[in-house]
Structure formats: C-alpha cells, structure tokens
C-alpha cells in the first residue's frame, strides 16, 4: 500500500483526473481496454482519396482534438495515415431516451489521446471538409498520460511544441504521435533498405545472416562490447563487423553475399555515432575495387531515386547529386592537394613531424597508417562535398586489403566521401593467407604499442578458411544510418534511429511550482541575467531568494559571475 501511495503522489493533476475517469468508466460497465478485434474497413488516407458521400465506414485511431458545442461536437481522429474530421451528434449516437453515451461517456470521460473506434457515414460539411458522421463509437484504449500536444492561441500561434531533441528521442512513441512528419524519415529508411536489397537481388547476390555474438571481434578496428557465455564459460563479443564471416561464405562457394548487419561498438556517442548501428556489407567473387566503384555509384543513384524521387538531395547548405559517375582521387593526391606534402615513401618519423608541423594532433603510439589517417581526416576529408571516391590507401591503413597491383606500398581500397564524411569503404580483398597473417601480427604490435584502434586478436579460423583458398573478391561496407542522414537532410544520427541510445534519465526532483516556472522560463532562453530572470518570475524578494536557492541547490541552474554581471543558466 505505501508504494502505491508514493506512486500516486508522483502523478500530475491531469493524470489523477484520468485515473478517476478510468474508474468511472468501469463503474458504467465499460471495459477501457477491450480484447475484441475491432473490424476496420477504412484508413483516413483511403477515405480522403476515394471519398464518396454516404459510404459507411468503420475506422479507429486516437482522438486528437475536439470542439464540443452542446449536443454536437467536431473532433479529429488520427490513424497511421493521418487525421480525419469526425462529427458527434448526440441524437445520432443516442437514438433512444438514454443520452448518457454522449453526455457522460463522450463529453466527460473521454480524453485527447484515447483510442476509439467509430462506425459512421461519410459526408461533406458546409465549408467543404470531408467528415465522418458518427453513428456509434467504442472506447478501445484509455490514455492515462496526456500527450505533449502544442497549444494554439487566438492568433493561431503554436506554443509548447514537442521539439526538445532529448525528450523526442527518449519518448519516440510520443514524438511520432504529436509530430507525425517524423514518420516520413522512417518510411524513407525502409524505402532505402528495400531499394538496396532489390538492387543486390536483381544482380543475383544472396542475402545472408552471420553471428552477432562472436568469439573473436574481427573485421574492423573498434572496441567491442563484451559478454560471457555461462554454459561454455567463455567470453563473447558483440559484433563490430561481419566481414570475416561473409568472406568465409565466399570461400564456401557463394559468388556474392550481402547482409544488413547490426553492429555494436563500445565507443563515444555524438551526432554521427551511436553504439548500435546498421551497416550493409557485400562481397562479390571475381571482382576488384574498380568494378566495385562502378557498382556502388550505380547502387547509390538507384537508392537516392527510390527514396526521394530524384538523384539529388539537400544536406544543410549543400545540394548533393548522387548521379553516377563520381570523381576519383588517390589518398596521396588528396593530401598533396590540400597540404602540399607528399606522403610517398615517407618514414614514420617524417610523417609524425609533418603532421605536427601541420597542427595535427598526433602522439608516439601512432604508426604510419594512423598518422596518414589523421592528416587526411584533419586537412582533406571535410573538403569533399559531392560524392567522391578516395582511392589507393597506404598499406598500413588497411590490414584486410589487397596490395596495389602497381605499388606495393599501397592497397586497392576506396572510401566514398559525401559532405566531408565517409559513407562507404571498399577493398579488393586480401586473399593471400600468408600476407594476411603477417598483417594481423603487425596489428598486434601496434596494439602493444598503445594504438587503441589496432586489433588485439588474430582470428585463426579465418586464416584457416583463407588457406583453403578464396577467389579474387571485392567487398564494400556502407553505413546505412549515415547514408540516410544525407538522403533526408538530418544532421544528427539520432533523427534516423527510432530509439537512439540515451544517457540514463534523471529522476524528476520534487520542486516547488515557483521553481518549475522559473526553470521553464530559463530553459526557453538558456541564459539570462539574474535581474532579468527575477523580473520575469514576478516573485516577491523573499520567494525569489527561496526559489533561486532551490534551483541551484538541486543543480538545476547555476549562477555565474562575469564582467558583464550575474547570469543564470540551466545546468
């Protein structure tokens, strides 16, 4: 009992009212959460598209707005395809003497956000709005928490819109309801995956699944998530890449395999990185990286058109055109162009000194590959806006890649750059087992030296597979989340993931109403002078002192002394 009391005490006034309505519905013999199938005949989009007056329809969705005018009421119902106006008339719904279904249930016990089913007839209002005349309605699910809907004032201005990114990502379910346009991004996400899958299938390649729990984290340089298998008493690692398993299938005789792979990397989070992300990897036998360049630019043009109806996409201030062909620039030429420095034949010491002279942050743990990577990342990468292939990477940067046919210091590798970011990485795959073993051993030395991006494991089973023989193969990986960002003009990866990883939610502090109001004012401005905030609060001196102390004590706000005076900002 005490726990229930504590729980109830944490509810807002509106939440308590809704629970009271729930109890009253049950007293009336109405099940607020019925189990029965509700037989839909139409969705809102279909009604609007094929509208015909007098058609009988059965629809369902959330009650999103209503205007009650005595015995009649206009409302909006939202389903998966959008909103449609519905008209409640007391005498249409309650044809007998008992008017309680309208007067009590609809007017007093329903709320915005409730799911209801409606049986009715289509008609057009005097002002030309396509509407459903309600003959009967059924409560399908009672919402106990009010939706964070924006409020519209008399001038038509919206207030309290649900736009705070952290709240939207944390409560994506509410975001999708009150910001229905957000759904478009995820519709495009599915279109992208379908388009890419169709392109590969039409080319005759085979979709496969490989292990997510792996005994050795291979195929990339990244810090894995570690777990433990109790029965086998061994550590297991969540997949950082699926490359080595897909190559095993090429050894096994498949000509072309691909996988949309959920990968996990125990690293930092920012606008372009989530610890859980989706990559697509494809491997095709008897091909090289030149073929893969041609293939990938055709693929991306196809996907862009499938998602947006055009090969062009807007990303921030840039218009990108995914129409093939794309420019091709070697890594050496890119660095020479933007820095004037030629990396050809340079020693580790020479590269270190050159990077330092350029103002690139480097340290003694970095080998040749890492030093070149840092120079390119800092000085070149951000300059490539239109899709551009950067090719022929130094061998030290590519431990799984085949040596370049014309230059033993380089590898047959490309990365596709768009808007200064890499979205695809591809190789002529290394299939020499002896060379591969040596590359792995070199990675171990780098790891021992302190390079946290070098792999600490040798996958001996993969080497055994190569010893059975792997045909010449080209492989490519594409970051699907990042590609979708470019196709939908989203600067943050969190916008293209339904449920991005979030920091633990801070428990709501029990603070006074005055403190809540002041904090709300402060959040809308982010930073105010102490005097301005006090004036906006409208509190007496005594209440103001108490309120600002309450906010700073609970680490919700901080007061900062500057030359310009005292400022208050949200913590």
SULJORA-V823648 format. One record per backbone hydrogen bond with DSSP energy under -0.5 kcal/mol. CO is the residue of the C=O (numbers start at 1). NH is the residue of the N-H. E is the energy in kcal/mol with one decimal. If there is no record, write none. Layout:
BEGIN
CO,NH,E ; CO,NH,E
END
This chain:
BEGIN
1,5,-2.2 ; 2,6,-2.4 ; 3,7,-2.4 ; 4,8,-2.7 ; 5,9,-2.0 ; 6,10,-0.8 ; 7,10,-1.2 ; 8,11,-1.3 ; 12,16,-2.1 ; 13,17,-2.3 ; 14,18,-2.2 ; 15,19,-1.8 ; 16,20,-1.9 ; 17,21,-2.2 ; 18,22,-2.2 ; 19,23,-2.0 ; 20,24,-2.0 ; 21,25,-2.5 ; 22,26,-2.0 ; 23,27,-2.0 ; 24,28,-1.6 ; 25,30,-2.6 ; 26,29,-1.6 ; 29,31,-0.6 ; 30,32,-0.7 ; 31,34,-0.6 ; 32,142,-0.8 ; 37,39,-0.6 ; 38,40,-1.4 ; 43,47,-2.2 ; 44,48,-2.2 ; 45,49,-2.1 ; 46,50,-2.8 ; 48,51,-0.6 ; 52,55,-1.9 ; 55,122,-2.2 ; 57,120,-2.5 ; 58,41,-2.7 ; 58,42,-1.5 ; 59,118,-3.2 ; 61,116,-2.6 ; 62,64,-0.7 ; 62,78,-2.7 ; 63,113,-3.5 ; 65,76,-2.3 ; 67,69,-0.6 ; 67,74,-1.6 ; 69,71,-0.5 ; 69,72,-1.2 ; 71,90,-3.1 ; 72,69,-3.2 ; 73,88,-3.3 ; 74,67,-3.3 ; 75,86,-2.9 ; 76,64,-2.9 ; 76,65,-0.9 ; 77,79,-0.5 ; 77,84,-2.1 ; 78,62,-2.7 ; 79,82,-1.2 ; 82,79,-2.8 ; 84,77,-2.6 ; 85,132,-1.8 ; 86,75,-2.7 ; 86,88,-0.5 ; 87,89,-0.6 ; 87,134,-2.7 ; 88,73,-2.5 ; 89,92,-0.8 ; 89,93,-2.1 ; 90,94,-3.1 ; 93,95,-0.8 ; 97,99,-0.8 ; 99,102,-0.8 ; 99,103,-2.7 ; 100,104,-2.3 ; 100,105,-2.1 ; 101,106,-1.9 ; 102,107,-2.4 ; 104,108,-1.1 ; 104,109,-1.1 ; 105,109,-1.1 ; 105,110,-0.9 ; 106,110,-0.5 ; 111,114,-1.9 ; 114,63,-2.7 ; 114,116,-0.5 ; 115,140,-2.9 ; 115,141,-1.8 ; 116,61,-1.8 ; 117,138,-2.4 ; 118,59,-2.5 ; 119,135,-3.0 ; 119,136,-1.9 ; 120,57,-2.7 ; 121,133,-3.4 ; 122,54,-3.0 ; 123,131,-2.8 ; 125,128,-2.0 ; 129,125,-2.2 ; 130,85,-0.7 ; 131,123,-2.6 ; 131,133,-0.6 ; 132,87,-3.1 ; 132,134,-0.6 ; 133,121,-1.8 ; 136,119,-2.8 ; 138,117,-2.9 ; 141,115,-2.6 ; 142,144,-0.5 ; 147,149,-2.4 ; 151,159,-2.7 ; 153,156,-2.0 ; 157,153,-2.4 ; 159,151,-2.9 ; 161,163,-1.7 ; 164,168,-2.6 ; 165,169,-2.8 ; 166,170,-2.3 ; 167,171,-2.5 ; 169,172,-0.8 ; 171,174,-0.9 ; 171,175,-2.2 ; 172,176,-2.7 ; 173,177,-1.0 ; 174,178,-2.7 ; 175,179,-2.4 ; 179,182,-2.4 ; 180,183,-1.3 ; 181,184,-1.4 ; 181,185,-0.5 ; 182,185,-1.1 ; 182,186,-0.9 ; 183,187,-2.0 ; 184,188,-2.4 ; 185,189,-1.7 ; 186,190,-1.8 ; 187,191,-2.1 ; 188,192,-2.5 ; 189,193,-2.1 ; 190,194,-2.6 ; 191,195,-2.6 ; 192,196,-2.4 ; 193,197,-2.6 ; 194,198,-2.6 ; 195,199,-2.1 ; 196,200,-2.2 ; 197,201,-2.7 ; 198,202,-2.7 ; 199,203,-1.1 ; 200,205,-2.3 ; 201,204,-1.3 ; 206,258,-2.1 ; 212,214,-0.7 ; 212,239,-2.3 ; 214,237,-2.9 ; 216,218,-1.0 ; 220,222,-0.8 ; 222,224,-0.5 ; 223,266,-3.2 ; 225,238,-2.3 ; 227,236,-2.3 ; 228,230,-0.8 ; 229,233,-1.6 ; 229,234,-1.2 ; 234,229,-2.9 ; 236,227,-3.1 ; 237,214,-3.2 ; 239,264,-3.2 ; 242,245,-0.6 ; 242,246,-2.0 ; 243,247,-2.2 ; 244,248,-1.3 ; 245,249,-1.3 ; 246,250,-1.4 ; 247,251,-2.4 ; 248,252,-1.8 ; 249,254,-2.1 ; 250,253,-1.3 ; 255,285,-3.5 ; 256,206,-2.4 ; 257,283,-2.6 ; 258,208,-2.4 ; 259,261,-0.9 ; 259,281,-2.2 ; 260,262,-0.5 ; 261,263,-0.7 ; 261,279,-2.8 ; 263,277,-2.3 ; 265,267,-2.3 ; 270,273,-0.8 ; 271,493,-3.3 ; 273,270,-1.6 ; 275,265,-2.4 ; 277,263,-3.0 ; 277,279,-0.5 ; 278,480,-1.7 ; 278,481,-0.9 ; 279,261,-3.8 ; 280,478,-2.6 ; 281,259,-2.0 ; 282,476,-2.5 ; 283,257,-2.2 ; 284,287,-0.8 ; 284,474,-2.3 ; 288,292,-2.1 ; 289,293,-1.8 ; 290,294,-1.7 ; 291,295,-2.6 ; 292,296,-2.9 ; 293,297,-2.0 ; 294,298,-1.5 ; 295,299,-2.3 ; 296,300,-2.7 ; 297,301,-1.8 ; 298,302,-2.2 ; 299,303,-2.4 ; 300,304,-2.6 ; 301,305,-2.1 ; 302,306,-2.0 ; 303,307,-2.2 ; 304,308,-2.9 ; 304,310,-0.7 ; 305,309,-2.0 ; 311,322,-2.9 ; 313,320,-3.6 ; 315,318,-2.2 ; 318,315,-3.0 ; 318,320,-0.6 ; 320,313,-2.7 ; 320,322,-0.6 ; 327,389,-3.2 ; 329,391,-2.5 ; 330,334,-2.4 ; 331,335,-2.2 ; 332,336,-2.4 ; 333,337,-2.7 ; 334,338,-2.0 ; 335,339,-2.1 ; 335,340,-0.6 ; 335,341,-0.7 ; 336,340,-1.7 ; 341,343,-0.6 ; 343,346,-1.8 ; 347,351,-2.4 ; 348,352,-2.4 ; 349,353,-2.5 ; 350,354,-2.3 ; 351,355,-2.6 ; 352,356,-2.3 ; 353,357,-2.4 ; 354,358,-1.6 ; 355,360,-2.6 ; 356,359,-1.2 ; 360,362,-0.7 ; 363,366,-1.6 ; 367,371,-2.3 ; 368,372,-2.4 ; 369,373,-2.4 ; 370,374,-2.4 ; 371,375,-2.1 ; 372,376,-2.7 ; 373,377,-2.8 ; 374,378,-2.3 ; 375,379,-2.6 ; 376,380,-2.3 ; 376,381,-2.6 ; 380,383,-2.5 ; 381,384,-1.6 ; 383,385,-1.1 ; 384,420,-3.2 ; 385,419,-2.5 ; 387,327,-0.9 ; 388,390,-0.6 ; 388,417,-3.1 ; 389,329,-3.2 ; 389,391,-0.6 ; 390,415,-2.2 ; 391,331,-3.0 ; 393,411,-2.4 ; 394,397,-1.7 ; 395,398,-1.7 ; 398,401,-1.5 ; 400,430,-1.9 ; 402,412,-2.5 ; 407,404,-0.6 ; 407,410,-1.9 ; 409,395,-2.8 ; 410,404,-2.6 ; 411,413,-1.6 ; 412,428,-2.3 ; 413,392,-1.6 ; 414,426,-2.9 ; 415,390,-3.0 ; 415,417,-0.6 ; 416,423,-2.8 ; 416,424,-1.0 ; 417,388,-2.0 ; 418,421,-1.8 ; 421,418,-2.8 ; 423,479,-1.6 ; 424,416,-2.2 ; 425,477,-2.9 ; 426,414,-2.4 ; 427,429,-0.8 ; 427,475,-1.7 ; 428,402,-3.0 ; 431,433,-0.8 ; 432,436,-2.6 ; 433,437,-2.0 ; 434,438,-2.0 ; 435,439,-2.3 ; 436,440,-2.4 ; 437,441,-2.4 ; 438,442,-2.1 ; 439,443,-2.0 ; 440,444,-1.8 ; 441,445,-1.6 ; 442,446,-2.0 ; 443,447,-2.4 ; 444,448,-2.4 ; 445,449,-1.7 ; 446,450,-0.8 ; 446,451,-2.4 ; 447,450,-0.9 ; 450,452,-0.8 ; 451,454,-1.3 ; 457,459,-0.5 ; 458,460,-1.3 ; 459,463,-1.8 ; 460,464,-2.3 ; 461,465,-2.2 ; 462,466,-2.3 ; 463,467,-1.9 ; 464,468,-1.1 ; 465,468,-0.8 ; 466,469,-1.4 ; 472,286,-4.6 ; 473,429,-2.7 ; 474,284,-2.7 ; 475,427,-2.2 ; 476,282,-2.5 ; 477,425,-2.3 ; 478,280,-2.4 ; 478,480,-1.0 ; 479,483,-2.3 ; 480,484,-2.3 ; 481,485,-1.7 ; 482,486,-1.6 ; 483,487,-1.8 ; 484,488,-1.5 ; 485,489,-0.6 ; 485,490,-2.2 ; 492,495,-1.3 ; 493,496,-1.3 ; 494,497,-0.7 ; 497,500,-0.6 ; 509,511,-1.4 ; 512,516,-2.1 ; 513,517,-2.3 ; 514,518,-2.3 ; 515,519,-2.6 ; 516,520,-2.2 ; 517,521,-2.1 ; 518,522,-2.4 ; 519,523,-2.7 ; 520,524,-1.7 ; 521,525,-0.9 ; 522,525,-0.5 ; 522,526,-2.6 ; 525,527,-1.8 ; 526,570,-1.2 ; 528,568,-3.7 ; 529,533,-2.5 ; 530,534,-2.1 ; 531,535,-2.5 ; 532,536,-2.6 ; 533,537,-1.8 ; 534,538,-1.1 ; 534,539,-0.6 ; 535,538,-0.6 ; 540,544,-3.1 ; 541,545,-2.5 ; 542,546,-1.9 ; 543,547,-2.5 ; 544,548,-2.8 ; 545,549,-1.7 ; 546,550,-1.8 ; 547,551,-2.1 ; 548,552,-2.2 ; 549,553,-2.6 ; 550,554,-1.6 ; 551,556,-2.8 ; 551,557,-1.2 ; 552,555,-1.3 ; 556,571,-1.6 ; 558,560,-0.5 ; 558,569,-2.1 ; 560,562,-0.6 ; 560,567,-2.8 ; 562,565,-1.4 ; 565,562,-2.4 ; 566,530,-2.4 ; 567,560,-3.4 ; 568,528,-2.4 ; 569,558,-2.4
END
